[in-house]
Amino acid sequence: MSNVLKIRCQFCNEVKDASEFYKMKSALGWGKRCKPCYADNQRKINYGITPEEYNKLLEEQGGTCANEACNYGKDDDHKWHGSLSVDHCHETGVVRGLLCQWCNTAEGYLKSSPEVAEGLAKYIRKHNGNTKQS
């Protein structure tokens, strides 16, 4: 007999290992939703998209980051980041696409400004390979 704790997700109704649930402050000590159902619910609450809409975006992007210069889904570098993040306009709430965690974070730091991004790209090109190490 296995000592692995099994929990039934209250949304998809599947019985899964406890590792498929987030630890929560509850009587059981685990969340009521498995991790995939939790993510689906958060996307619905935060961005108004269903799992089907998320999967359609993912398929349209070929399972990769919407940033064409990014290698997410094409290399092993990004594997630990899990699923792609929903990128959206913070002013209108409109969903623009799915970005890997790195690109989504960078886009946020760049304040969604093409001018700031282009300025930084120009700076990187100017100094790429031109720095000396002591």
Backbone as a ProteinNet text record, in pm:
[ID]
protein_1_A
[PRIMARY]
MSNVLKIRCQFCNEVKDASEFYKMKSALGWGKRCKPCYADNQRKINYGITPEEYNKLLEEQGGTCANEACNYGKDDDHKWHGSLSVDHCHETGVVRGLLCQWCNTAEGYLKSSPEVAEGLAKYIRKHNGNTKQS
[TERTIARY]
84	0	88.1	51.5	128.9	96.1	198	179.4	157	135.7	114.4	-29.2	-42.9	-174.6	-243.8	-367.3	-447.2	-560.6	-587.9	-692.9	-778.8	-909	-1000	-1017.4	-987.5	-1007.3	-1157.5	-1200.5	-1342.9	-1394.3	-1305.6	-1349.1	-1346.9	-1234	-1228.8	-1271.2	-1281.4	-1326.4	-1228.8	-1105.1	-1004	-931.7	-892.9	-814.2	-666.9	-590.7	-450.5	-363.9	-232.3	-137.1	-141.4	-113.4	-113.5	-17.6	88.9	185.6	123.1	6.6	-65.1	-154.1	-146.6	-226	-133.2	-177.1	-100.7	-132.7	-32.2	-56.2	-131	-232.2	-315.7	-341.4	-381.9	-424.3	-570.5	-589.6	-725	-721.9	-836.3	-843.9	-761.2	-764.3	-689.5	-542	-514.6	-378.2	-344.3	-441.7	-422.8	-537.5	-513.9	-619.1	-727.1	-840.6	-953.2	-939.4	-857.6	-837.5	-698.3	-685.4	-553.2	-485.6	-356	-280.7	-333.6	-362.9	-418.3	-553.7	-641.4	-772	-755.9	-660.8	-633.4	-588.3	-494.6	-444.8	-557.3	-641.7	-755.2	-847.3	-873	-961.8	-900.9	-770.4	-703.4	-704.3	-684.9	-690	-829.4	-931.5	-1069.8	-1097.4	-1056.4	-1079.2	-1000	-871.2	-782.3	-790.7	-815	-808.8	-936	-1030.6	-1156.8	-1145.8	-1041.8	-1030	-1050.9	-1113.3	-1141.8	-1020.6	-1017.9	-909.7	-904.7	-1020.4	-1025.5	-961.6	-988.2	-929.5	-777.7	-733.5	-589.9	-524.2	-584	-527.8	-528	-628.6	-633.6	-517.3	-494.5	-380.5	-249.3	-237.9	-117.6	-94	-201	-191.1	-154.6	-218.3	-189.8	-43.8	15.6	155	250.6	199.1	283.9	343	277.5	325.6	446.6	476.6	594.7	556	653.1	635.6	598.2	511.1	468.3	582	687.5	805.7	881.9	880.9	942.5	1092.6	1156.6	1300.7	1332.2	1230.3	1248.5	1250	1323.5	1332.9	1246.2	1152	1067.2	996.4	1004	941.7	1031	1144.2	1237.1	1369	1389.3	1512.5	1480.6	1581.7	1562.4	1575.5	1618.7	1640.8	1516.7	1402.3	1280	1196.6	1234.3	1150.9	1098.8	1179.5	1139.2	1031.3	1001.4	903.4	758.8	736	598.9	523.2	397.1	311.4	341.1	292.5	310.9	216.7	263.2	184.7	94.1	-22.6	-116.1	-69.4	-32.3	6.9	-117.5	-133.7	-252.6	-217.9	-298.8	-283.5	-336.7	-255.8	-297.8	-400.5	-411	-511.2	-648.1	-648.5	-776.3	-814.6	-717	-741.9	-743.5	-723.6	-727.2	-607.6	-636.9	-532	-461.6	-324.9	-246.4	-183.6	-152.6	-87.3	-31.5	50.2	112	262.9	322.3	465.8	526.3	652.9	721.2	744.3	777.6	795.2	901.4	1011.2	1119.2	1070.9	1005.2	959.3	847.8	759.6	651.1	706.2	806.3	869.2	941	1016	1087.8	989.7	881.2	780.3	722.2	700.8	650.1	750.1	877.1	980.6	999.3	974.6	985.6	860.5	764.8	642.7	559.4	565.3	490	523.7	642	682.2	777.6	733.5	824	946.9	929	1042.2	1148.4	1105.4	1200.6	1268.5	1191.5	1246.9	1348	1313.2	1404.5	1530.3	1513.5	1629	1722.2	1666.2	1747.9	1815.9	1743.9	1803.4	1919.9	1904.1	2010.5	2131.3	2107.1	2213.3	2288.1	2213.9	2276.3	2361.7	2307.3	2384	2513.1	2502.3	2617.9	2728.5	2688.6	2787	2812.6	2744.5	2762.9	2903.7	2981.4	3118.3	3218.3	3172.9	3263.4	3306.7	3275.2	3314.3	3434	3527.9	3646.7	3633.7	3677.1	3678.4	3817.4	3823.9	3954.8	4006.7
-118.8	0	124.6	220.6	343.6	441.4	514.8	616.7	754.8	761.4	889.5	935.4	1056.8	1113.9	1144.9	1102.1	1127.9	1223	1318	1417.1	1426.9	1442.7	1463.5	1613.6	1658.7	1799.1	1826.1	1932.8	1964.2	2031.5	2049.2	2112.5	2014.6	1946.2	1848.3	1709.9	1692.7	1569	1452.2	1481.3	1376.8	1357.4	1233	1201.7	1207.6	1291.2	1313.8	1309	1292.9	1298.7	1438.1	1445	1573.3	1672.9	1624	1714.4	1793.7	1751.9	1821.4	1933.6	1959.1	2062.8	2158.1	2283.8	2379.5	2358.9	2376.4	2371.8	2498.5	2484.3	2597	2587.2	2698.4	2697.5	2654.9	2525.7	2470.5	2349.1	2293.7	2177.8	2062	2045	1937.5	1975	2103.5	2148.3	2161.7	2131.4	2138.4	2215.6	2273.8	2345.4	2251.9	2308.2	2230.5	2202.8	2284.9	2270.8	2216	2127.3	2083.8	2202.7	2196.4	2309.4	2353.6	2261.6	2307	2377	2325.4	2389.4	2524.5	2532.8	2659.2	2763.6	2725.4	2818.2	2861.7	2766.8	2799.9	2900.7	2880.1	2969.1	3108.7	3115.7	3245.1	3322.2	3251.5	3318.2	3372.5	3299	3343.8	3467.6	3464	3576.4	3700.3	3682.1	3795.4	3851.3	3762.8	3807.9	3778.3	3708.1	3679	3576.9	3492	3392.6	3251.7	3171.2	3032.7	2945.8	2822.8	2730.6	2709.5	2706.2	2687.7	2806.3	2928.4	3048.5	3051.9	3013.4	3006.1	2906.1	2786.8	2683.1	2723.6	2800.2	2849.5	2946.2	3038.2	3129.9	3051.7	2952.6	2870.6	2799.7	2746.2	2677.4	2775.9	2892.5	2994.6	3039.8	3037.7	3078.5	2960.8	2845.1	2727.8	2673.3	2703	2654	2729.5	2842.8	2919.6	3059.3	3129.6	3268.2	3355.1	3452.7	3542.5	3631.4	3644.7	3720.2	3632.5	3671.9	3591.1	3571.8	3659.7	3648	3556.4	3509.4	3425.3	3277.9	3197.6	3054.8	2968.2	3027.8	2948.2	2841.2	2718.9	2607.1	2547.8	2614.6	2566.6	2520.7	2548.3	2508.2	2462.6	2418.4	2369.6	2478.8	2598.9	2708.3	2747.6	2742.6	2795.1	2690.4	2565.5	2457.2	2480	2535.6	2548.3	2653	2734	2840.7	2794.5	2673.8	2625.4	2687.2	2718.6	2766.9	2911.7	2949.7	3087	3181.3	3303.1	3405.2	3477.8	3517.7	3595.1	3740.2	3791.4	3931.6	4012	4123.3	4205.9	4353.3	4437.7	4581.7	4619.6	4686.3	4723.8	4837.5	4909.7	5016.7	4964.9	4874.6	4827.3	4687.3	4610.9	4472.9	4375.4	4424.1	4337.9	4242.9	4114.3	4013.1	4025.3	4032.5	4049.7	3919.9	3831	3705.6	3637.7	3535.8	3460.4	3477.5	3514.9	3536.7	3444.1	3405.1	3329.1	3424.5	3369.1	3449.5	3556.4	3521.7	3618.5	3736	3707.3	3814.8	3896.5	3829.5	3900.1	3996.6	3951.5	4036.7	4153.9	4125	4232.1	4333.5	4286.2	4375	4466.7	4413.3	4494.4	4599.7	4560.8	4656.3	4764.8	4729.2	4826.6	4913.5	4889.4	4970.2	4969.7	4857.8	4843	4953.1	5010	5122	5075.7	5079.7	5045.5	5135.5	5261.4	5354.9	5312.4	5273.6	5229.4	5100.6	5007.6	4880.6	4905.8	4993.6	5025.2	5095.3	5182.9	5250.1	5151.1	5057.3	4956	4866	4828.2	4745.4	4818.6	4947.8	5030.3	5033.5	5050.1	5051.7	4918.3	4807.4	4674.5	4654.4	4692.3	4678.3	4761.7	4881	4970.7	4910.6	4847.7	4799.7	4650.1	4579.5	4434.3	4403.3	4339	4303.2	4414.8	4533.6	4647.6	4672.3	4581.2	4600.1	4511.6	4563.7	4488.3	4448.6	4325.9	4278.9	4299	4344.4	4367.8	4240.5
0	0	0	-78.1	-92.4	20	63.4	166.3	106.7	-24.6	-91	-66.7	-14.4	12.1	-120.2	-132.8	-252.2	-214.3	-304.9	-281.5	-406.7	-387.6	-500.4	-521.8	-642.7	-677.6	-681.2	-615.6	-609.1	-736.2	-835.5	-959.6	-1076.4	-1099.8	-1209.2	-1161.8	-1029.3	-966.4	-982	-1024.1	-1037.5	-904.7	-876.4	-758.1	-798.7	-726	-759.9	-635.2	-657.3	-546.3	-483.7	-354.8	-283	-346.4	-409.6	-473.4	-587.5	-634.7	-741.6	-687.4	-556.2	-490.5	-417.7	-403.5	-324.3	-177.8	-93	51.1	89	172.3	214.4	364	419.7	559.6	562.1	571.2	576.5	668.4	695.8	784	727.9	598.3	533.5	514.5	503.7	479.8	332.5	248.3	103.5	41.7	-74.6	-144.7	-196.1	-234	-285.8	-435	-503.1	-647.2	-673.7	-771.4	-813.8	-882.5	-901.3	-957.2	-1093.6	-1187.8	-1316.4	-1301.1	-1216.8	-1196.2	-1127.4	-1035.4	-967	-1068.9	-1158.3	-1260.7	-1353.7	-1394.9	-1482	-1414.6	-1285.8	-1210.9	-1197.7	-1171.3	-1158.1	-1290.7	-1401.2	-1532.9	-1559.8	-1519	-1538.9	-1453.8	-1326.9	-1236.1	-1279.8	-1309.5	-1336.5	-1478.3	-1576.7	-1716.4	-1796.2	-1735.5	-1802.6	-1914	-1910.6	-2016.6	-1961.7	-2042.4	-2006.4	-2040.2	-1989.2	-2027.6	-2179.5	-2243.5	-2388.8	-2461.5	-2412.4	-2473.8	-2452.9	-2333	-2304.9	-2399.3	-2410.8	-2496.8	-2643.9	-2686	-2824.1	-2848.7	-2754.9	-2765.8	-2771.1	-2684.5	-2678.4	-2811.2	-2868.2	-2997.3	-3109	-3110.7	-3212.7	-3207.2	-3087.3	-3069.6	-3087.4	-3120.9	-3139.9	-3011.7	-2898.2	-2768.9	-2716.8	-2778.8	-2740.5	-2693.9	-2639.5	-2596	-2715.6	-2696.4	-2804	-2853.6	-2774.9	-2818.3	-2917.5	-3043.5	-3149	-3129.6	-3054.8	-3030.8	-2912.8	-2843.8	-2725.9	-2766.9	-2692.8	-2722.9	-2632.7	-2559.1	-2470.3	-2551.7	-2504.3	-2573.4	-2680.1	-2707	-2808.9	-2748.1	-2620.5	-2553.2	-2410.9	-2339.7	-2203.3	-2098.4	-2136.8	-2042.1	-1963.5	-2025.6	-1965	-1891.6	-1895.1	-1844.2	-1702.8	-1615.8	-1475.5	-1453.3	-1552.2	-1533.6	-1547.1	-1594.7	-1604.5	-1719.8	-1697.2	-1805.2	-1842	-1957.4	-2004.3	-1929.9	-1907.6	-1838.3	-1936.8	-1888.3	-1970.7	-1970	-2087.6	-2099.9	-2134.6	-2065.4	-2088.1	-2070.3	-2130.4	-2115	-1977	-1899.2	-1764	-1764	-1874.2	-1882	-1925.4	-2024.9	-2080.3	-2034.1	-1987.7	-1947.6	-2063.9	-2186.4	-2304.7	-2304.2	-2324.6	-2331.8	-2466	-2460.8	-2583.3	-2630.9	-2540.1	-2577.2	-2454.4	-2476.8	-2368.3	-2376	-2264.3	-2256.3	-2151.6	-2173.6	-2069	-1951	-1838.4	-1717.8	-1736.2	-1804	-1824.2	-1907.3	-2020.8	-2109.5	-2044.8	-1971.3	-1904.5	-1799	-1724.9	-1623.4	-1689.5	-1796	-1867.6	-1923.7	-1983.6	-2041.8	-1933.7	-1816.8	-1705.7	-1661.8	-1649.7	-1610.9	-1716.2	-1843.1	-1952.2	-1962.7	-1873.6	-1862.9	-1991.1	-2064.5	-2190.3	-2290.5	-2278.7	-2363.9	-2474.6	-2602	-2712	-2714.8	-2677.4	-2677.3	-2575.4	-2456	-2353.9	-2399.5	-2456.5	-2505.3	-2617.5	-2711.1	-2821.5	-2770.9	-2673.4	-2614.4	-2546.8	-2475.8	-2409.2	-2511.7	-2616.8	-2722.9	-2787.8	-2812	-2871.2	-2777.9	-2649.4	-2548.9	-2547.6	-2550.5	-2548.3	-2673.3	-2789.5	-2914.2	-2908.8	-2854.8	-2846.8	-2760.5	-2649.7	-2553.4	-2559.3	-2644.2	-2654.8	-2705.5	-2619.9	-2656.2	-2640.1	-2598.8	-2584.4	-2440.2	-2353	-2213.5	-2182.6	-2109	-2071	-1926	-1899.3	-1761	-1704.5	-1581.4	-1518.1	-1459.4
[MASK]
++++++++++++++++++++++++++++++++++++++++++++++++++++++++++++++++++++++++++++++++++++++++++++++++++++++++++++++++++++++++++++++++++++++

